[in-house]
Amino acid sequence: MWELTADDVDDLALGAALVGSGGGGSTRAAASLLVRLLRAGGPLPVVAPTELPPDTWAVPVGLVGSVTVFEEKPLGGAEFTRAVRGVEHHARIACGAVLGFEAAGVNALLAAAAAAALGVPLVDATGWAGRSRSWSRPRSSCTASR
C-alpha cells in the first residue's frame, strides 16, 4: 500500500495524459477536483488487489464518451458517490474499494477522486488492459508497473 497525496496529483495527471496519448480528455479539471478532495480528506490509500480481503467489492468507476464537457462544467465531487451508492443499493453490496476501468486520461484521476470522495481505497489496477494495466506511484519520472 502507498498513499496518494495532493502533492502527487500533478505527476499523476501528466502520466495519465501521456498514457492516454491524447485520448481520454484533458486531465486539468479532474486534477483540480482530486486535489480539492485530497486536501479536504487527506491521503488516499492505494492498494494492490491482493491486499484487499477476499470478500471486498471493488466498484469500477470511469467515464465513456467525450469528457470535454467537464472543462466547461467541472464535477462537484458527489457524482461518483451517488453512482456508487446506486450500485450498492441495486446489487445489495457494500463498496470496499474503487477500481478505475482505465489508468489513462481523465479516468485515471476520476477513479482516484471517486475513491477519495467515498473514503475507500483505490485499487492499484485497472479493469481494462487496453491502455495501462496498473497504476504506478507518481514520481517526477514516468514509470509503469504490471
N, C-alpha and C positions, 0 to 999 in steps of 0.2 A: 504494500500500500504506500502511496505517496499522496501529498496534498497539493491541490491546485489553489493558488492564491491570486488575488487581484493583480499582483505584480507579474504573474506569469501570462496574463491574457494577451498582451501584445505579441509575444513569441508564439503562442498557440494560434492566434489569428493569422500571423504570417505563414506559419507552417500549414494551416488549413487551406489558405489561399493557394499556396504552392502545390499542395497535393491535389487540390481541386482543378488545377491547370486552367483556370478561367471559368470553369463551370461551378455551379453551387452558389453563385452570387457573391456580392460584396460582404465581407465579414465585419464591416465597420459598426453597423447598428447592433448586431448580435454581440460584438465585443463590448460595446458600451453597456448593454443590458447585463452581460455576465459580470463585468467589473462592479456594477452597482449592486448586484445580488451578493457577490463575494465580500464586498466591503460591509454590507449590512449583516450578513450571516456568518462570515468567517470562512476559513479554508474549506474546500470541498474534498472529501476523501475520494481517491481514485483507486479502485481495487481490481485485482486480477479475478477472472471468473472463479478460479479455484479458491479464492479467499472468502467467497460467499457461502453461507450454509446451503446445503443441498436443496432445501425446500424454499429458497428465496425466489420470488418472482421478480425478474428484471423486465421492465416495460420498455420496448423500443420507442424512441422519440425522434422525430425529424419532420422535414417538410418535403413535399413533392411539388414540382412546378416552379414557376417563376417566383423568386424571392425579392424582386425589385420593389414591390410594394412596401417592404419593411424599411426601405430607405426613406420613403415618403411618410409612412405612418408606423413608427417603431412599436414593437411589442411592449406591453406594460409589465410583463413578468408573470402574470397569473394565467395566461392562456394554456400553457402546458400543464399546469397544476389542474385546471378544470378538465382537460382532456384525459389526464391520467386517472383522476378521480372517477371519471365516467367509465373508463376501462375497468377499474377496480369494482365499481358497482355492478356493471353488466356481467363481468366474468367471475364475480364473487371471489376476488383475490385481494391481497394487500401488496402494494408495490414496495419492494425492499431495496430496489436499485433501479437506475436508469441505464439503458443501453442505447447508444446512438446507432442509427442504422447506417451511417457512414461517417467516417472521420475525415471529411474533406469539406471545404467551403463553409457556408453558413451553418450547415448541420453539425459540424464538429463543436461549434460554440453553443448552438441551441440545445444540444443534448446536455452539455455541462450546465447551462442556465436552468434547464428543467430540473436536473438533479439538485442544484443549489436551492431552487425555489421550493422543492418538495422536502428538502432536508434529508435526502438519501444519497448513498454513494453513487458515483459514476463508474460503470464497468469499463475496464481498460480493454475494450474490444469493440468491434463493430459488427452489426448484423448483416452487412453486405460486404463481401470481399472484393468488390469490383475496383475500388479505389485504394483503400488502405485497410489493412487487417487489424491494426491496433493503434492505440494512442501511444505516444512516447512522451516522456517527461519534457515539458517545454524547456528549451535551452537557447542560448544565443546561436547555436548552430542547429541545422535541421537534421534530425535522425528519425529513423523508423524502426520499429521492433515487431517481431512476429509473436 
